[in-house]
Amino acid sequence: MLNRNRSISFNFNGAGSVVAHDITLDGNTLSSSHSVEKNNFVGCLGYGFSLRYKHFIFEYIKNINSKKFKEEKKVHGVETAVASWIF
């Protein structure tokens, strides 16, 4: 018998993009300005899980982004935790 009061789920995701021009890194489009050397290919990986018990839900998500410019020291990650009550 399926217990509808409890559940657990896992998620994984990935995405990538090609950046032709990023005004925050390349500077002004129409005239000369400050700029940095950027990576044209940018990726993102994510994973997380969700726990549910009756009306309570807890979710944890972590996203890791690749370096956007060449002199960046390390990759950038964001973690999120969400607690919800459904009524």
Contacts in CASP RR format, 6 or more apart in sequence:
PFRMAT RR
TARGET T0000
AUTHOR 0000-0000-0000
METHOD contacts of the structure
MODEL  1
MLNRNRSISFNFNGAGSVVAHDITLDGNTLSSSHSVEKNNFVGCLGYGFS
LRYKHFIFEYIKNINSKKFKEEKKVHGVETAVASWIF
5 53 0 8 1.000
5 54 0 8 1.000
6 52 0 8 1.000
6 53 0 8 1.000
6 54 0 8 1.000
7 50 0 8 1.000
7 51 0 8 1.000
7 52 0 8 1.000
8 49 0 8 1.000
8 50 0 8 1.000
8 51 0 8 1.000
8 52 0 8 1.000
9 49 0 8 1.000
9 50 0 8 1.000
10 47 0 8 1.000
10 48 0 8 1.000
10 49 0 8 1.000
10 50 0 8 1.000
11 47 0 8 1.000
11 48 0 8 1.000
11 49 0 8 1.000
11 50 0 8 1.000
11 61 0 8 1.000
12 46 0 8 1.000
12 47 0 8 1.000
12 48 0 8 1.000
13 44 0 8 1.000
13 45 0 8 1.000
13 46 0 8 1.000
13 47 0 8 1.000
14 43 0 8 1.000
14 44 0 8 1.000
14 45 0 8 1.000
14 46 0 8 1.000
15 43 0 8 1.000
15 44 0 8 1.000
16 41 0 8 1.000
16 42 0 8 1.000
16 43 0 8 1.000
16 44 0 8 1.000
17 41 0 8 1.000
17 42 0 8 1.000
17 43 0 8 1.000
18 40 0 8 1.000
18 41 0 8 1.000
18 42 0 8 1.000
19 38 0 8 1.000
19 39 0 8 1.000
19 40 0 8 1.000
19 41 0 8 1.000
19 42 0 8 1.000
19 68 0 8 1.000
20 40 0 8 1.000
21 29 0 8 1.000
22 38 0 8 1.000
22 68 0 8 1.000
23 29 0 8 1.000
25 35 0 8 1.000
25 36 0 8 1.000
25 38 0 8 1.000
25 68 0 8 1.000
25 69 0 8 1.000
26 35 0 8 1.000
26 38 0 8 1.000
27 33 0 8 1.000
27 34 0 8 1.000
27 35 0 8 1.000
36 69 0 8 1.000
36 70 0 8 1.000
36 71 0 8 1.000
37 69 0 8 1.000
37 70 0 8 1.000
37 71 0 8 1.000
38 68 0 8 1.000
38 69 0 8 1.000
38 70 0 8 1.000
39 66 0 8 1.000
39 67 0 8 1.000
39 68 0 8 1.000
39 69 0 8 1.000
39 70 0 8 1.000
41 66 0 8 1.000
42 65 0 8 1.000
42 66 0 8 1.000
42 68 0 8 1.000
43 65 0 8 1.000
43 66 0 8 1.000
44 63 0 8 1.000
44 64 0 8 1.000
44 65 0 8 1.000
44 66 0 8 1.000
45 63 0 8 1.000
45 64 0 8 1.000
46 61 0 8 1.000
46 62 0 8 1.000
46 63 0 8 1.000
46 64 0 8 1.000
47 61 0 8 1.000
47 62 0 8 1.000
48 59 0 8 1.000
48 60 0 8 1.000
48 61 0 8 1.000
48 62 0 8 1.000
49 59 0 8 1.000
49 60 0 8 1.000
50 57 0 8 1.000
50 58 0 8 1.000
50 59 0 8 1.000
50 60 0 8 1.000
51 57 0 8 1.000
51 58 0 8 1.000
51 59 0 8 1.000
52 58 0 8 1.000
55 85 0 8 1.000
55 86 0 8 1.000
55 87 0 8 1.000
56 83 0 8 1.000
56 84 0 8 1.000
56 85 0 8 1.000
56 86 0 8 1.000
57 82 0 8 1.000
57 83 0 8 1.000
57 84 0 8 1.000
57 85 0 8 1.000
57 86 0 8 1.000
58 81 0 8 1.000
58 82 0 8 1.000
58 83 0 8 1.000
58 84 0 8 1.000
59 80 0 8 1.000
59 81 0 8 1.000
59 82 0 8 1.000
59 83 0 8 1.000
59 84 0 8 1.000
60 79 0 8 1.000
60 80 0 8 1.000
60 81 0 8 1.000
60 82 0 8 1.000
61 79 0 8 1.000
61 80 0 8 1.000
61 81 0 8 1.000
61 82 0 8 1.000
62 77 0 8 1.000
62 78 0 8 1.000
62 79 0 8 1.000
62 80 0 8 1.000
63 77 0 8 1.000
63 78 0 8 1.000
64 75 0 8 1.000
64 76 0 8 1.000
64 77 0 8 1.000
65 75 0 8 1.000
65 76 0 8 1.000
65 77 0 8 1.000
65 78 0 8 1.000
66 75 0 8 1.000
67 74 0 8 1.000
67 75 0 8 1.000
67 76 0 8 1.000
END
